[in-house]
Amino acid sequence: MTDNSQRIEIKPAERLSSISEYYFSRKLKEVAKLNAEGKDIISLAIGSPDMPPSKATVDKLCEVARQDNAHGYQPTIGTAELRQAMAGFYKRWFDVDLDANTEIQPLIGSKEGILHVTLAFVNPGEEVLVPNPGYPTYTSLSKILGAKVVNYNLREDNGWQPDFEELEKKDLSRVKLMWTNYPNMPTGANAQMETYRRLVDFARRHSIVVVNDNPYSFILNEEHLSILQVPGAKECCIEFNSMSKSHNMPGWRVGMCATNPQFIQWILKIKSNIDSGTFRGIQLAAAEAYNNSEEWHRQANITTYRNRREIAEKIMETLGCTFDSNQVGMFLWGKIPEKYANAEELTERVLHEARVFITPGFIFGSNGERYIRISLCAKDDKIKEALARIEKL
């Protein structure tokens, strides 16, 4: 018989030691506990759009969901309707020509794409260039997959653009990928064609694949830029785009990557071994969403966020923070006053005394340690209430 009193020791994979639980996953547990205690926390932390998709998008989802033959497995490459809609989206807004059959791969969100691209291009021990500050998943997934993260600096005095002179001084012999994100999160720095041109040149000269993560180009932004607008970019660059922010569809998990046919085939080889495609109703509804009018985008992506941004700026000013008023995207990034030792000292005070959850910049890297980020993804009355609470501090 088995001795049930004997202790069984099971250890996790070593890769878990290289990462920690995602900050928001951990912090939201604390916020939930505070709410359970009746604290009524207002969250201005996460970039999850609180507005619905267009009516036509939801109607299409419901229409397809009622069809008896719509519930089977779908092709990993995505439906023809979705790929054609994605190609049309890039032509309409970016004037970039993409072959819907060979140069587009639908994704279950951009986070999935980070996994698949890293698996497709980077061997364990090889290096990946990651911005500091930058989206934490670029770092965590690279570590999980055994890649070595090499940070490159983004600084306020350089407009949060890459320092190419600094990059050229690095040993790039083992670098396979470079992650970029413009318009930038968390800093709100806008995309610049000069930066895109220099990134393409950098990629070509060093045989590095540059992956530009581009989900914010519609938020508080009149100009829509893509790295694929640079001649020759497809040869060495991949661009991600997502419907989460621009189409108010974060929970739908629909994204895309666009690049040359060879890169698409390598990524598909990985993806086809990991998932079994997205529900047909979501794919066809997403295709419908790409037809949203210019007026829909203006109201959802500019007018609404502009009103909220004005309140968020007052919050920054109340906290004594400085910020660049030319930022774009669905966040406001600000530098904290000198009296605070670090950003978390300020955000913890705001959380526990004003009952408002905002994000400390350290979670995006060491260059964010003296910054905070306010999300615009809350109703106007909630942001106003947050301002009123903070004003009482």
Phi, psi and omega per residue, in radians:
M1 nan 2.646 3.119
T2 -1.338 2.354 3.079
D3 -1.452 1.732 -3.083
N4 -1.230 -0.202 3.136
S5 -1.413 -0.237 -3.130
Q6 -1.304 2.271 -3.087
R7 -1.336 2.278 3.092
I8 -1.687 2.234 -3.138
E9 -1.894 1.973 3.100
I10 -2.061 2.264 -3.101
K11 -1.917 2.537 3.090
P12 -1.334 2.982 3.071
A13 -1.086 2.575 -3.101
E14 -1.059 -0.465 -3.093
R15 -1.074 -0.424 -3.133
L16 -1.153 -0.415 -3.128
S17 -1.268 -0.274 -3.089
S18 -1.563 -0.118 -3.100
I19 -2.355 2.887 3.029
S20 -2.119 2.937 3.086
E21 -1.039 2.457 -3.125
Y22 -0.941 2.333 -3.021
Y23 -0.888 -0.840 -3.073
F24 -1.203 -0.575 3.067
S25 -1.060 -0.768 -3.129
R26 -1.253 -0.774 -3.029
K27 -1.252 -0.578 -3.140
L28 -1.164 -0.448 3.028
K29 -1.121 -0.731 3.116
E30 -1.142 -0.731 3.120
V31 -1.107 -0.711 3.113
A32 -1.084 -0.682 3.110
K33 -1.128 -0.731 3.110
L34 -1.121 -0.702 3.102
N35 -1.130 -0.656 3.120
A36 -1.130 -0.450 3.094
E37 -1.496 0.049 3.095
G38 1.533 0.326 -3.067
K39 -1.383 -0.365 3.108
D40 0.950 1.155 -3.120
I41 -1.330 2.298 3.004
I42 -1.622 2.132 -3.108
S43 -1.666 2.073 2.991
L44 -2.108 0.756 -2.999
A45 -1.935 -0.778 -2.962
I46 -1.788 2.507 -3.123
G47 -1.552 1.060 3.112
S48 -1.900 1.805 -3.085
P49 -0.886 2.330 -3.076
D50 -1.685 0.012 3.141
M51 -1.703 2.749 -3.095
P52 -1.462 2.850 2.968
P53 -1.149 3.074 3.097
S54 -1.131 2.706 3.141
K55 -1.036 -0.704 -3.127
A56 -1.080 -0.585 3.128
T57 -1.154 -0.844 -3.133
V58 -1.150 -0.705 3.131
D59 -1.066 -0.710 3.141
K60 -1.150 -0.707 3.091
L61 -1.027 -0.822 -3.127
C62 -1.120 -0.697 -3.141
E63 -1.068 -0.827 -3.098
V64 -1.236 -0.650 -3.116
A65 -1.087 -0.442 3.135
R66 -1.441 -0.126 -3.111
Q67 -1.447 2.268 -3.076
D68 -1.076 -0.516 -3.026
N69 -1.718 0.283 -3.032
A70 -1.762 0.117 -2.923
H71 -1.927 0.173 3.132
G72 -1.501 3.103 3.063
Y73 -1.023 2.562 3.121
Q74 -1.988 2.732 -3.134
P75 -1.111 2.445 3.130
T76 -1.061 -0.537 -3.131
I77 -1.299 -0.110 -3.116
G78 1.560 2.799 3.109
T79 -1.237 2.686 3.105
A80 -1.050 -0.641 -3.121
E81 -1.083 -0.730 -3.111
L82 -1.227 -0.770 -3.137
R83 -1.097 -0.698 3.108
Q84 -1.150 -0.661 3.111
A85 -1.157 -0.669 3.106
M86 -1.138 -0.737 3.085
A87 -1.099 -0.712 3.113
G88 -1.133 -0.642 3.101
F89 -1.067 -0.781 -3.133
Y90 -1.203 -0.598 3.096
K91 -1.240 -0.734 -3.074
R92 -1.167 -0.788 -2.992
W93 -1.742 -0.496 -3.087
F94 -1.988 -0.148 -3.049
D95 0.983 0.702 3.095
V96 -1.938 2.240 3.113
D97 -1.543 2.168 3.089
L98 -2.235 2.398 3.048
D99 -1.371 2.031 -3.069
A100 -1.096 -0.416 -3.087
N101 -1.543 -0.465 -2.984
T102 -2.232 -0.250 -3.006
E103 -2.062 0.207 -3.124
I104 -2.336 2.371 2.995
Q105 -2.273 1.964 3.027
P106 -1.092 2.567 -3.114
L107 -2.191 2.745 2.990
I108 -1.544 1.112 -3.082
G109 1.531 2.728 -3.100
S110 -1.195 -0.524 -3.139
K111 -1.049 -0.676 3.063
E112 -1.096 -0.670 -3.137
G113 -1.109 -0.617 3.101
I114 -1.058 -0.742 3.091
L115 -1.078 -0.886 -3.039
H116 -1.169 -0.721 -3.138
V117 -1.162 -0.722 3.118
T118 -1.096 -0.760 3.099
L119 -1.094 -0.600 -3.067
A120 -1.357 -0.444 -2.981
F121 -2.088 -0.323 -2.966
V122 -2.106 2.161 3.019
N123 -1.459 2.678 3.052
P124 -0.931 2.349 -3.142
G125 1.620 -0.332 3.072
E126 -1.376 2.951 -2.914
E127 -1.924 2.637 -3.137
V128 -2.303 2.267 3.079
L129 -1.486 2.173 -3.074
V130 -2.223 2.307 -3.115
P131 -1.223 2.562 3.057
N132 -2.244 1.864 0.101
P133 -1.389 2.787 -3.141
G134 -2.907 3.023 3.135
Y135 -1.043 2.140 -3.038
P136 -1.019 -0.468 -3.090
T137 -1.165 -0.481 3.054
Y138 -1.001 -0.703 -3.120
T139 -1.348 -0.867 -3.012
S140 -1.132 -0.766 -3.132
L141 -1.195 -0.620 3.082
S142 -1.059 -0.766 3.135
K143 -1.153 -0.762 3.129
I144 -0.995 -0.650 -3.063
L145 -1.567 0.089 3.041
G146 1.480 0.191 3.067
A147 -1.453 2.708 3.089
K148 -1.657 2.162 -3.128
V149 -1.477 2.206 3.038
V150 -2.047 1.949 -3.116
N151 -1.363 2.502 2.937
Y152 -2.116 2.551 -2.955
N153 -1.448 2.355 2.844
L154 -1.965 2.281 -3.082
R155 -2.302 2.615 -3.131
E156 -1.051 -0.686 -3.095
D157 -1.221 -0.141 3.063
N158 -2.007 0.384 3.121
G159 1.126 0.387 -3.130
W160 1.050 0.474 3.054
Q161 -1.719 2.763 3.113
P162 -1.057 2.494 3.040
D163 -1.598 1.692 -3.024
F164 -1.206 -0.534 3.070
E165 -1.115 -0.728 3.093
E166 -1.142 -0.718 3.129
L167 -1.077 -0.714 -3.098
E168 -1.151 -0.382 -3.136
K169 -1.450 -0.187 -3.139
K170 -1.353 2.676 2.958
D171 -1.330 1.873 -3.041
L172 -1.769 0.162 -2.989
S173 -1.115 -0.440 -3.115
R174 -1.951 0.168 -3.139
V175 -1.436 2.220 3.116
K176 -1.868 -0.643 -3.087
L177 -2.237 2.643 2.972
M178 -2.296 2.120 3.110
W179 -1.576 2.246 3.017
T180 -2.258 2.819 -3.038
N181 -2.667 1.634 3.110
Y182 -2.359 2.376 -0.116
P183 -0.901 2.498 -2.896
N184 -1.481 2.460 2.941
M185 -2.097 2.158 0.371
P186 -1.735 -0.074 -2.871
T187 -1.406 -0.312 -3.101
G188 1.373 0.092 3.107
A189 -1.123 2.342 -3.068
N190 -1.379 2.814 3.029
A191 -1.180 2.572 3.095
Q192 -2.333 2.320 -3.135
M193 -1.101 -0.569 3.107
E194 -1.103 -0.723 3.081
T195 -1.103 -0.775 3.130
Y196 -1.068 -0.742 3.137
R197 -1.091 -0.733 -3.121
R198 -1.213 -0.601 3.090
L199 -1.144 -0.725 3.115
V200 -1.118 -0.766 3.112
D201 -1.078 -0.767 3.124
F202 -1.057 -0.787 -3.133
A203 -1.095 -0.773 -3.101
R204 -1.139 -0.761 -3.070
R205 -1.229 -0.501 -3.074
H206 -1.921 0.124 -3.135
S207 0.917 0.824 3.101
I208 -1.974 2.438 3.058
V209 -1.532 2.064 3.073
V210 -1.621 2.205 3.104
V211 -1.952 1.957 3.122
N212 -1.704 2.096 3.137
D213 -1.603 2.004 -2.902
N214 -2.226 1.017 -3.120
P215 -1.599 -0.100 -2.968
Y216 -1.894 0.165 -2.992
S217 -1.209 -0.218 -3.137
F218 -1.752 -0.198 -2.992
I219 -1.575 1.999 -3.089
L220 0.974 0.645 -3.009
N221 -2.425 2.116 3.126
E222 -1.495 -0.364 -3.064
E223 -1.943 2.235 -3.094
H224 -1.900 1.926 -3.098
L225 -1.985 2.635 3.102
S226 -2.406 2.488 3.077
I227 -1.115 -0.405 -3.139
L228 -1.279 -0.111 3.026
Q229 -1.293 -0.282 3.129
V230 -1.385 2.227 3.119
P231 -0.960 2.327 3.122
G232 1.457 -0.016 -3.068
A233 -1.116 -0.618 -3.094
K234 -1.059 -0.455 -3.094
E235 -1.172 -0.470 -3.011
C236 -2.395 0.064 -3.074
C237 -2.228 2.658 3.017
I238 -2.173 2.442 3.030
E239 -2.117 2.312 2.982
F240 -1.658 2.524 2.922
N241 -2.422 2.813 -3.016
S242 -2.521 2.582 3.086
M243 -1.572 -0.098 -3.067
S244 -1.003 -0.865 -3.038
K245 -1.556 -0.885 -3.004
S246 -1.244 -0.421 -3.077
H247 -2.121 0.205 3.121
N248 1.001 0.820 -3.061
M249 -2.288 0.781 -3.060
P250 -1.084 -0.653 -3.108
G251 -1.397 -0.178 -3.131
W252 -1.354 -0.430 3.129
R253 0.993 1.149 3.068
V254 -2.215 2.078 3.059
G255 -2.415 -3.040 -3.136
M256 -2.703 2.693 2.890
C257 -2.169 2.559 -3.106
A258 -2.289 2.331 -3.129
T259 -2.996 -2.813 -3.127
N260 -1.389 2.812 -3.065
P261 -1.031 -0.628 -3.131
Q262 -1.136 -0.805 3.113
F263 -1.058 -0.715 3.135
I264 -1.058 -0.717 -3.136
Q265 -1.137 -0.691 3.112
W266 -1.137 -0.751 3.136
I267 -1.152 -0.730 3.118
L268 -1.085 -0.620 3.127
K269 -1.048 -0.697 3.069
I270 -1.238 -0.898 -3.035
K271 -1.051 -0.675 -3.085
S272 -1.173 -0.310 3.088
N273 -1.652 -0.003 -3.075
I274 -2.001 -0.736 -3.114
D275 -2.284 3.033 -3.077
S276 -2.105 0.525 3.074
G277 1.522 2.955 -3.092
T278 -1.770 2.553 3.111
F279 -0.836 2.357 -3.072
R280 -1.007 -0.683 -3.134
G281 -1.055 -0.706 3.111
I282 -1.164 -0.712 -3.129
Q283 -1.117 -0.784 -3.106
L284 -1.273 -0.571 3.060
A285 -1.183 -0.660 3.080
A286 -1.110 -0.711 3.091
A287 -1.047 -0.677 3.089
E288 -1.138 -0.687 -3.108
A289 -1.092 -0.537 3.120
Y290 -1.140 -0.204 3.077
N291 -1.572 0.036 3.137
N292 -0.888 2.468 -3.086
S293 -1.252 2.851 3.069
E294 -1.077 -0.620 3.129
E295 -1.159 -0.660 3.096
W296 -1.063 -0.821 -3.138
H297 -1.115 -0.675 -3.131
R298 -1.118 -0.754 -3.133
Q299 -1.210 -0.821 -3.046
A300 -1.309 -0.700 -2.976
N301 -1.727 -0.303 -3.083
I302 -2.111 -1.029 -3.047
T303 -1.054 -0.874 -3.105
T304 -1.065 -0.845 -3.093
Y305 -1.248 -0.493 3.097
R306 -1.130 -0.741 3.109
N307 -1.086 -0.746 -3.134
R308 -1.214 -0.612 -3.118
R309 -1.092 -0.659 3.119
E310 -1.047 -0.678 3.115
I311 -1.248 -0.715 3.138
A312 -1.077 -0.644 3.101
E313 -1.106 -0.632 3.092
K314 -1.167 -0.612 3.070
I315 -1.110 -0.810 3.109
M316 -1.006 -0.802 -3.117
E317 -1.119 -0.686 3.119
T318 -1.097 -0.629 3.137
L319 -1.415 -0.051 3.139
G320 1.381 0.313 -3.110
C321 -1.569 2.635 3.054
T322 -1.851 2.647 -3.083
F323 -2.716 2.787 3.087
D324 -1.553 2.070 -3.092
S325 -1.258 -0.151 -3.139
N326 -1.580 0.107 3.125
Q327 -1.056 2.637 3.012
V328 -2.128 3.080 3.140
G329 1.660 -3.111 -3.003
M330 -1.733 0.377 3.081
F331 -2.327 2.850 2.982
L332 -2.160 2.195 -3.036
W333 -1.894 2.191 -3.080
G334 -2.413 2.641 -3.140
K335 -1.599 2.311 -3.049
I336 -1.374 2.766 3.087
P337 -1.159 2.735 -3.109
E338 -1.108 -0.414 -3.056
K339 -1.161 -0.300 3.113
Y340 -1.635 2.403 3.139
A341 -1.156 -0.618 3.120
N342 -2.809 3.019 -3.059
A343 -1.148 -0.612 -3.096
E344 -1.155 -0.531 3.070
E345 -1.035 -0.719 3.124
L346 -1.257 -0.823 -3.065
T347 -1.163 -0.584 3.102
E348 -1.203 -0.655 3.090
R349 -1.118 -0.774 -3.137
V350 -1.120 -0.669 -3.138
L351 -1.144 -0.846 -2.989
H352 -1.540 -0.383 3.141
E353 -1.786 -0.656 3.133
A354 -1.772 -0.172 -3.138
R355 1.046 0.775 3.072
V356 -2.244 2.236 -3.112
F357 -1.698 1.948 3.025
I358 -2.164 2.889 -2.942
T359 -1.733 2.230 3.009
P360 -1.341 2.432 -3.031
G361 -1.251 -0.221 -3.103
F362 -1.091 -0.420 -3.098
I363 -1.186 -0.256 3.136
F364 -1.692 -0.013 3.126
G365 2.280 2.935 -3.053
S366 -1.094 -0.495 3.124
N367 -1.297 -0.053 3.086
G368 -1.854 0.143 -3.010
E369 -1.107 -0.438 -3.117
R370 -1.935 0.540 -3.125
Y371 -2.304 2.733 2.983
I372 -2.213 2.810 -3.140
R373 -2.253 2.261 3.090
I374 -1.921 2.225 3.092
S375 -1.456 2.519 3.073
L376 -1.677 0.177 -3.068
C377 -1.592 1.057 3.054
A378 -2.627 2.622 -3.136
K379 -1.037 2.676 -3.103
D380 -0.945 -0.726 -3.093
D381 -1.168 -0.557 3.101
K382 -1.219 -0.727 3.128
I383 -1.165 -0.658 3.090
K384 -1.119 -0.715 3.096
E385 -1.120 -0.678 3.077
A386 -1.067 -0.746 3.095
L387 -1.050 -0.795 -3.118
A388 -1.071 -0.729 3.136
R389 -1.123 -0.760 -3.108
I390 -1.180 -0.606 3.110
E391 -1.084 -0.415 -3.125
K392 -1.402 -0.232 -3.110
L393 -1.131 nan nan
